[in-house]
Amino acid sequence: MFKKKKVQKSSTMARKLITVANPKSIVSEQFRTIRTNINFSMPDQDLKTLLVTSSTPGEGKSTNSSNIGVVFAQEGKKVLMIDADMRKPTAHHTFGVKNGQGLSSLLTRQSDLNTVIQNTAVENLSIIPSGPIPPNPAELLTSKTMDSLIEELSAQFDMIIFDAPPVLSVADAQILSNKCDGTVLVVNAGEAEKDGVLKAKEALTKSKANILGVIMNNYAFERDHYYYHYYGIEE
């Protein structure tokens, strides 16, 4: 087994992880609904690896992937978050862990799992940060080392969640989507362009990704919506 260092719960994590800061909120409830939908999306297959991406930057895919990881951990599953965005990594900030070594270190054989897997302040949730930014992220993700890593980690964890770069920016998400059991596309409601979303879907489909569904991020409910009355949302 690998040794993992404990980290302290930070204010940064609390701000970004509403499922930790306010687990009874309507948004946290929506993440639990997403968890349920993911669980039911592949009833005849054990879903172990999940990719979360978006069409373009700034749509909230990293925040969504982290909160999805939290609700799966809260369910009692042993969850591993992997920051596979080796170009603009953010997960180490979200969870308050060090990023000196990580996924890039593993794929270049400069570190081992004992070194890079870290505990988070969330019970049942561990993380592999991105590590130092490499010059060739796409090549590292297509390597046999990556395939072996996924296989090894799948034997250790119930759920592995990859936070990948946006689909239309680089090829990384397409490469990883082909290796994962399921893919979720995050769309920023009201800002994402329809053409961009369709192009992202087409690119993932060409990579033979198993697209489980779309998360509409920053969607505003009407005042007379069911959730306002049933959950008693306050101004």
N, C-alpha and C positions, 0 to 999 in steps of 0.2 A: 504493500500500500504506500501511497505517497503522503508526505507530510505537508500540512497546509498551515499557513500563518493566519491568525485571527486578526480582524481589523475592527476598528471602532466605527460605530454608526456616525456618519457625518451630516452636517446640515445640508450639504450639497446633495447627498443621496436622498434625504427627506424631501427636498424640493422637487426632485425629478421623479421620485418613486411615490406616487400618490397611493399606491397599493400598500406601502409601508407607513406613510405619514397619516393617511386617513382611509383605512381599509373599509369603513362603512359608507364611504361616499358613493355617489351615483357613478362616478367614473371608475372607481374600483369595482363596482358591481358589473360594469360593462366589460372590464377585463376578465372577470370570472365567466361572463357569458362567452367571450372569445375563447377562453380555455375550454368551456363545454363544447363549443362548436368544433374546435380543433380535435377534441377527444372523439367526437362523433363523425368526423370527416372521413376517417378510415377505419370503419368498424371491423373489417376483416384482416387488418394488418396492424402490427405494433409500430406506432409512429415513434421513432427514437430521435430523429434529427429534423429540426425545423429551421428554415431560413426565413429571415425577415428582411425585406428590402423595400425600396420605393422607386419611383421613376426618376425623380430628380432630388437634389439635396434640399434639406430644410423642411421635409414633410413629416418628420417626427418618427422615423423608423427606429432610431436608437432608443428613444424614450419608450416607445411601444414594445420593442423587443425586451427591454429590461423589466418592464412591468409584467409582461407575459411570463417571463422567467420567475418573477416573484410569486405570481398566483399559482403557478405549477408547484413551486416549492411549498407554498402554504397548503397545498392539497396533500402534501406528504411525499411528493416525488423527489428523488435525488436529482437535482438540476445542475447543469453546467452551462454557463454563458460563455460564448467565445466571441471576442471582438475580432471579426474577420475583415474589418475595415482598416487595412494596413496602410491606408493613405491619409485618412483623417480620423484617427481613433478617438473615442470619447468615453467608452465604458469604464475605463479606470478612474475617470473623474466622477462618473455617476456613482460608482460603488466605493470610492475612496481607497483604491488599492494602488500599489506601485506598478509602473509600466516599464521597468528596466529590462525585463525579460517577458516573453510571451509567445504568441503564435509564430511570429517570424523567427524567433530563436529556435523553436521546435523544428520548423520546416527547413532551417539551415543547419540543423543538428548541432547547435551551439548550446542548447539546454535540454533538459529532460523534463518529464511530467512532474517529478518530485519538486522541481524548482519553480515551475511556472504556474501550477494550479494554486489558487489562493482562495481562502475562505472569504465570505462577505459577512456583513452584519445580519443578513437574512438567513435564518435556519434552513438547512437543506440546499442552500444555493452557493455554488462555487463559481469561480471565474478564471478564464485564461484571457488576459489582456492581449492587445495586438502585439506588444513588443516594439523594438526599434523599427522605424519605417524603412523597409527594404527598397532597392531600386527596381525589383521585378515581382510585385505581388501576384500578378496573374500566373506567372510561371511557377511560383511556389504552390499556388492553389491547384494547379493541374498535375503536380508531381505525385509519384507513387507514395512518397512520404506522407502526403496529405491523406491519401486513401487508407494507409495503414493506421494513421492517427485516428481517423474517424472510427475505424473498426475497433481499435483498442479502447477508445473512450466510450463507445457504445456498450462495451461489456462492463464498464464501471458506473455508468449513470443511466437513470431512467429516461431522461430527456436532455438533449443537447440543443441549445438555441444559438444560431449563428446570426450576428448582426453584420450584414454585408453592405458594401457601398451601393449607391443608387444604380439601377440597371442601365440607364442611358448615359452615365458618365464613363464607366469603364466596364470591362468584360468580367470582372470578378464575381458579380452576383450570378451571371449566367453559368459560369463554371461551377460554382458551389451549388446552384439549384439542381444541377444534374446529379449531384452526389447526395443530396438530402431527400428524406422521405416526403417532405412537404414544404411548400413555399407560401408565404403570406406577403401580399403587396400592400404597403401603407400609402394611402392617398390623402393629401391635405385638402379637405373639403373647402370649396370656394376659391381655392388658389391653383390647384393642379389643373393643367390643361388636358382636355379630353384626348387630344392627339398624342400627347406624351404618355398618358396612361395606356392607351391602346398600343403604342409602340413598345412600351415596357412589357405588356402582356404578350405581344407577338415575339419579342426577343426571348422571353422565358419559355414560351411554348416551343420555339425552335430548339431550345436547349433541353427539351423533353422534361421540363420542370413539372412537378405535380402541384399545380396552383390550387391551394385549398380555399382561398377566398381573398377578399379585400377588406382592409380596415379603413373606415372613413374617420380620419383624425380631425379634431377641432370642429366637429359637427355640432351646430347649435339647435337645441330642441325648441319648439314653439312653446309658449306659455301654457297652452291648453293640452300639451302632450301628456300621455299616460304617466310618464315618469314624474312629472311635476306634481301630480295628484297622489299617486300611489306611494312615492318615496318622500314626499313632502320637501321638495327642494326649496331652500330659502334664498332670498336675495342677498 
